[in-house]
């Protein structure tokens, strides 16, 4: 089995837990996931199966869209509601007060990664140090918040929609917005509604996959990940050169393309520069 399955990750599962279970479901060790989700988070988790794992590296830079709940008035050591409470106060905020601070967090900003993260310092993961009560200096990193929208203010907190670049910590964003509001805050809920090309509407509940007698029906083709790039059908001679890893001349505009055989087989992702087509990554079976 080869392809990509879009899993609707349930709460309290790690991304690695999901991948491990799906190795048994699809009867292959060649499984990889695209973009780690915290255990408390739910939503879109692309899982790459078989030859589909060749596409994992392309997903590392995919943009993500989240819906989150910020709980104002509470700060924790993990920056989310599961952590140890550090400060707590009663807060009553209006939509206008919240909207007033959100522009600070749109566009290109710097964000300091949380201690409870898998980033490594001197070979040690930050969360391992944090669990020992050790805090180390972290350098702020550039991220991009393409969209930050206030959805509603409810009893359970401030509901936000965030479209962001790779490397964004929504927990930290909630904490920083809470700080800007002057009351502190932490993340109370998180759902990923889109990752790259894939949306929540395409996601299959993990339980459905685990119980399915035909899990292959839920696999998307690998080329679905590159749907934004134009499709090109190669001539037999071009296909032969592509399969041999050779470049060839084309009368085409510069850019990235999906290459297919005459029979419709997805062969490769390729780029054209100065009239020459060359393979970025091949996906055909050898």
Secondary structure as GFF3:
##gff-version 3
##sequence-region A 1 286
A	DSSP	beta_strand	3	9	.	.	.	ID=ss1
A	DSSP	alpha_helix	15	25	.	.	.	ID=ss2
A	DSSP	beta_strand	31	34	.	.	.	ID=ss3
A	DSSP	beta_strand	42	49	.	.	.	ID=ss4
A	DSSP	three_ten_helix	50	55	.	.	.	ID=ss5
A	DSSP	alpha_helix	56	59	.	.	.	ID=ss6
A	DSSP	beta_strand	64	72	.	.	.	ID=ss7
A	DSSP	beta_strand	74	76	.	.	.	ID=ss8
A	DSSP	beta_strand	85	88	.	.	.	ID=ss9
A	DSSP	alpha_helix	95	102	.	.	.	ID=ss10
A	DSSP	three_ten_helix	103	105	.	.	.	ID=ss11
A	DSSP	beta_strand	107	111	.	.	.	ID=ss12
A	DSSP	beta_strand	120	121	.	.	.	ID=ss13
A	DSSP	beta_strand	124	125	.	.	.	ID=ss14
A	DSSP	alpha_helix	126	131	.	.	.	ID=ss15
A	DSSP	beta_strand	141	154	.	.	.	ID=ss16
A	DSSP	beta_strand	157	164	.	.	.	ID=ss17
A	DSSP	alpha_helix	170	180	.	.	.	ID=ss18
A	DSSP	beta_strand	185	195	.	.	.	ID=ss19
A	DSSP	beta_strand	198	199	.	.	.	ID=ss20
A	DSSP	three_ten_helix	200	202	.	.	.	ID=ss21
A	DSSP	beta_strand	204	205	.	.	.	ID=ss22
A	DSSP	alpha_helix	206	211	.	.	.	ID=ss23
A	DSSP	three_ten_helix	215	218	.	.	.	ID=ss24
A	DSSP	three_ten_helix	222	226	.	.	.	ID=ss25
A	DSSP	beta_strand	230	233	.	.	.	ID=ss26
A	DSSP	alpha_helix	236	243	.	.	.	ID=ss27
A	DSSP	beta_strand	248	249	.	.	.	ID=ss28
A	DSSP	beta_strand	255	260	.	.	.	ID=ss29
A	DSSP	beta_strand	266	273	.	.	.	ID=ss30
A	DSSP	beta_strand	276	282	.	.	.	ID=ss31
###
